[in-house]
Amino acid sequence: MGPPTWSVPNYLVLVAGPEAFDVVVVGAGPAGSAAAAAAAAGGARVALLDRSRFPRYKTCGGGLIGPSLAALPRGFPVRAAIREASFTLAGSRPVLRSSDDPIIRTATRAELDDWLARQAVAAGAEFRNPCAVRAAEVGEDEVLLDTDEGSLTSRVVVAADGASGRLSRLVGVTTSQVDLGLEVELAAGPRADEWAERIHLDWGPIPGSYAWVFPKGDTLTVGVIAGRGRPDETRRYLADFLAQQRMTGLRVVHESGHLTRCRTPESPIARGRLLVAGDAAGLLEPWTREGISFALRSGRIAGEVAARAALADEDPETLGTTYAELLAVDLVPEMTAGARCLAAFERRPGAFHWLIGRTAPGWDGFRRLVNGETTLDRALRHRSVRLGLRTLAGPAQR
């Protein structure tokens, strides 16, 4: 008689548990990809998830200012290097200013976001798209994510899923300023050369509003932004602006709208092992509503903090405190300064137009702001600038 044999009953199924990571990043915009790249570079096993298949269209002016350029790795895709800027006040006669060196670059978000996701993969992250997160459960030791490709667990999760993302609501992000942006992407056609190196900004008729034209080679991104609650006026502003710029006959490639949200000063940016970055955290500059530089910088910080916490098994309370302290170094003060500028701009857009468009110091200050030589926060540390802003915030006039 031979040795006994063993068999597994055919009704017994062995089920593997959720796939485990050190850091999972949800959302592969600039904040998410920056976070994933930083976490992977820090030695963590990282998954980067996005619900869309890449490359994908994303509503955005696509202007890359100095802080964005400083935060980007070399080789990012550029559509135009801008050396000229024209300005109007509610459609008035334009004022043209120029610079010997580029003041900003432009990019399409489809190309930029795809490139950034590839950089995260090159750093060691696993990119899964499309992969949507359906639910999240924040535990003491890990976060459980239910996705449409199965369950994942992670020591730390970075939520970079946008202003209306599911995970930002789970953290409890609160906002004090919500704006409506409307945008059209137009085929530049025969007008491509006219806009090759120039952007245009119009200080609009709705308090705090402005419009833009950003060239991107064969396309022009045209949009307006204003406080939420005046949708009809905002749509009319966009229509009027397109007519003023003689663009109503150009072919529309994309047409979209979106809301931007600025966090309140006391808004949480973490819940245990869950951090929020970029638009999901309400991190953007309140006056211009510029968000790419805030996304890249907050994403990198979140990724670095997440990797250290995951690998060292750091206490969740320490994780959130460390992240908040690092955001408070530069990003939070820049937002505070932007809010002060917006308050003045809402009351006296004509003064801003005159200062930037008609005076050498004003143009030089604008140029230095957008190319990253200074920030609004540093500018407001000068007594003369603070006094000027206080004067502008007086009785409203155009």
VENHU-V819678 format. One record per residue. PHI is phi in whole degrees, -180 to 180 (NA if undefined). Layout:
[[PHI] [PHI]]
This chain:
[[NA] [-77] [-65] [-65] [-114] [-124] [-137] [-92] [-56] [-71] [-94] [-93] [-115] [-90] [-109] [-75] [-77] [-60] [-68] [-109] [-132] [-76] [-137] [-116] [-112] [-106] [106] [-113] [-78] [-56] [-65] [-66] [-68] [-64] [-65] [-64] [-64] [-66] [-66] [-66] [-63] [-82] [98] [-85] [-83] [-125] [-116] [-112] [-116] [-147] [-74] [-102] [-82] [-94] [-72] [-140] [-70] [-140] [-65] [-177] [-62] [80] [-85] [-104] [-88] [-51] [-61] [-67] [-61] [-68] [-88] [-87] [-66] [-66] [93] [-68] [-74] [-118] [-95] [-154] [-106] [-97] [-117] [-130] [-139] [-112] [-135] [-135] [-113] [50] [83] [-71] [-60] [-73] [-114] [-108] [-124] [-140] [-139] [-66] [-107] [-58] [-97] [-146] [-117] [-122] [-148] [-88] [-68] [-59] [-73] [-66] [-66] [-63] [-65] [-65] [-63] [-65] [-65] [-64] [-64] [-63] [-79] [124] [-79] [-95] [-103] [-120] [-150] [-77] [-152] [-95] [-88] [-96] [-161] [-140] [-129] [-90] [-103] [-68] [-108] [-162] [-113] [-100] [-113] [-100] [-117] [-76] [-116] [117] [-95] [-129] [-120] [-147] [-66] [-141] [-118] [-107] [-91] [-131] [-97] [90] [-64] [-111] [-70] [-63] [-75] [-64] [-68] [-66] [-72] [93] [-60] [-113] [-124] [-115] [-145] [-126] [-124] [-104] [-110] [-120] [-146] [-129] [-102] [-114] [-72] [-68] [54] [-70] [-97] [-61] [-65] [-60] [-108] [-58] [-128] [-124] [-109] [-133] [-128] [-119] [-82] [-84] [-81] [-90] [-51] [82] [-91] [-157] [-127] [-147] [-127] [-120] [-80] [-139] [74] [-85] [-131] [-126] [-95] [-124] [-158] [-138] [-141] [-157] [-59] [-63] [112] [-131] [-63] [-65] [-64] [-68] [-64] [-66] [-62] [-62] [-62] [-64] [-65] [-61] [-67] [-61] [-89] [55] [-117] [-66] [-92] [-78] [-70] [-83] [-89] [-142] [-141] [-156] [-142] [-159] [-107] [-108] [-130] [-102] [-68] [-77] [-57] [-94] [-62] [-69] [-122] [-155] [-138] [60] [-91] [-116] [-109] [-118] [-140] [63] [-59] [-62] [-93] [72] [-98] [-161] [-82] [-65] [-76] [-87] [61] [-71] [-125] [-64] [-66] [-67] [-65] [-62] [-75] [-68] [-63] [-61] [-61] [-61] [-64] [-65] [-63] [-63] [-63] [-62] [-66] [-67] [-77] [-99] [53] [-71] [-64] [-56] [-64] [-65] [-56] [-65] [-65] [-62] [-62] [-62] [-64] [-72] [-65] [-74] [-70] [-125] [-67] [-65] [-60] [-66] [-67] [-61] [-65] [-63] [-65] [-67] [-66] [-62] [-60] [-72] [-63] [-61] [-89] [-138] [-61] [-63] [-68] [-63] [-61] [-64] [-63] [-77] [-85] [-117] [-120] [-64] [-63] [-66] [-64] [-63] [-65] [-62] [-60] [-70] [-67] [-76] [-92] [90] [-71] [-148] [-130] [-60] [-62] [-67] [-62] [-75] [-76] [-82] [-59] [-65] [-68] [-62] [-65] [-62] [-67] [-65] [-67] [-63] [-81] [-76] [-54] [-67] [-164] [-91]]
